[in-house]
Amino acid sequence: MEPQKNQRGGMQVIPRPKSWRLGDVSPWFGSQDRKIEIARVIDALTNRVPAGIRGRIPTGEERDAAVLVGIYDEYDPHLILTRRSKNLSSHRHEVSFPGGRVEDLDHDLWATACRESTEEIGIQTEGLKPLGRLDPIVTVGSRSLIHPFVTVLPERPNLEPNTYEVEKILHVPLSELLLDEVWREEEWELPNGWVSITFFELEGDTVWGATALMIRQLLTLSLGLSDNFGRFPKEESENREKLQ
């Protein structure tokens, strides 16, 4: 059942453990400067390279994946996100950036992000260039190491979802993501200890997990704020050649 209009949160099942508690306020809580223009995103991300790995410490067994963090300016910078289809075997109805795992035909990670995004939402990537990169993230369930590439689109694109993979394409303004009522952090007790989980409660959808971490970093970088959440030093992952 589709969430009611103006109702925050989505239909996906959040696998909370028995022991959990509310976490901290957002990195921008109390800040008077929450206006992100496209120029701020460009200044913050141009030629940025990963500073480390966020999320779980990698085991070396993860498979590389890449996603496209596409941003366009329409009175306000907007992100392009997807709601995963109910047809998929896992992560049904979850919100994510378009992308997927590396295949043999991909000559680099940027090619993976472009190919997968074209397959999922029909975006034309010819002529697009990566602005910069957010830090890679290790996912828990799919055992992937996700490499996010930020790119600025010249205008709002005409998109067509691959309905087998994508239930809906979301165009989310950065200004909405910065609202206090959209943010939530929880602390979960897992077998290896307590971990912090980031959430963004949109109208009709919940963004959480790896995608929420990417958005969190994009916002903090664009606002010039410090946020060391879930980052592991670069020296711990020097064997990951694709981070360079």
Secondary structure, 3 states (H helix, E strand, C coil): CCCCCCCECCCCCCCCCCCEEECCCCCCCCCCCCCCCHHHHHHHHCCCCCCCEEECCCCCCCEEEEEEEEEEECCCEEEEEEEECCCCCCCCCCEECCEEECCCCCCCHHHHHHHHHHHHHCCCCCCCCCCEECCCEECCCCCEEEEEEEEECCCCCCCCCCCCCEEEEEEEEHHHHCCCCCEEEEEEEECCEEEEEEEEEEECEEEEHHHHHHHHHHHHHHHCCCCCCCEECHHHHCCCHHHC
